[in-house]
Amino acid sequence: MPFEAIKQLAEQVKANIGRVIVGKEEVIDLLLIGLITSGHVLLEDVPGTGKTLLAKSLARSLSLTFKRIQFTPDLLPSDLSGIHFYNQKISEFEFRAGPLFTNLLLADEINRATPRTQSSLLECMEERQISIDGETKLLERPFMVIATQNPVEHQGTFPLPEAQLDRFLFKIKMGYPTTEEGLQLLKRFKDHDPLSKLEPVAGSEVIQKAQQSYTAVKATDDVLHYLLLIVEQTRKRDEVSVGVSPRGSQALLRASQAHAILRGRDFVTPDDVKAMAKPVLSHRLAIRGMQRTAKQADSIIDDIIRVTAVPTEAAIPVS
């Protein structure tokens, strides 16, 4: 799939979502990058900021099957994956698929589920498959998890372990709307729900083609070295006990490639790496001696970018 076609697709989807969501252009861009790169996204913000509405708008814009799970402490892994049950009519066991068998899964308040249930997502997020009763079942393509969690309310929650956080390509904060955006929001939803009238602009097969094509975006050795320097600095900071893993550096490269396409280029620049550094890397840092907060992690990434030398030559590949 040509890069220009991917860029046009992203612009069409973004404009379509904009019929429902007011503002949040950067958040929508990150969601599209996550979808193009087969990544998963963790949306962290207080209730009522439009996280669920955004996920539904994305699914409807691309004709993706959508399912939502409300995570609670009593949720079991089988409630996600499905179960084999005995059908008395045919005297055989049948498989009843769970909500994981979808294109876009909204895991609402994921940190309210027990670690056992949270860990059941690891295989499907990384390998796009589920093992049930010794049988491996492939998930639908494309497959994307958009998880939400409330950063303020911690009672009755189970913090996501490092292995789970590392599976998310991005951690994004929605934020409150501005006064002008809030006014537009009230007017837009005053008489009707615009989501109910939202029509798709493309099908899921187009996304699969984009997922197979974006990796052809070029990145010079200088840019790759710059990316690795940023990642390696996270492992050397005194205030960081666990830095970014090799999976994190690969995620940063994939996100930078997709970001370059959305900016109309077929090559990665240091600016692409800078733009993707915080949403890709911040949630992968374990801060020493204190609880991880988004502000602390973002500050560390900002400081690393500030002191890391930017390549001045050979940033643009030679055709």
WONORJO-V819525 format. One line per field, one symbol per residue. phi: phi as a letter, one per 40 degrees, with the letter a starting at -180 (. if undefined). burial: I if it has 9 or more other ideal C-beta (glycine too) atoms within 8 Angstrom, else O. A space follows every 50 residues. Layout:
phi: ???
burial: ???
This chain:
phi: .ccccccccccccccccccbccggccccdccccccccfcbbbcbaccgcg cccccccccccbfccbbbbccbcccbdcccchacbccccbfacbcbcccc cacbbcccfcccccdccdcccdccccbfabbbfgbcbcccbcbabbbbac cccbcgbbdccdcccccccbbbbcgcccdcccccccccbcbaccccbcbc babcccccccccbcccccaccccccccccccccccbcccbcbcccdcccc cccccccccccccgbbacbdcccccccccccdcccbccgaccbccccccc cdcccccccccbbfcbccc
burial: IOIOOIIOIIOIIIOIIIOIIIOIOOIIIIIIIIIIIOIIIIIIIOOOII IIIIIIIIIIIIOIOIIIIOIOOOIOOOIIIIIOOOIOOOOOOIIOOIII IIIIIIIIIIIIIOOOIIIIIIIIOOOOIIOIOOOOIOIOOIIIIIIIII OOOOOOIIOIIOOIIIIIIIIIOIOOIOOOIIOIIOOIIOOOOIIOOIOI IIOIOIIIIIIOIIOOIOIIOIIIIIIIIIIIIIIOIOOIOOIIOOOIIO IIIIIIIIIIIIOOIOIIIIOIIOOIIIIIIIIIIOIOOOOIOIOIIIOI IIOIIOOIOOIOOOIOOOO
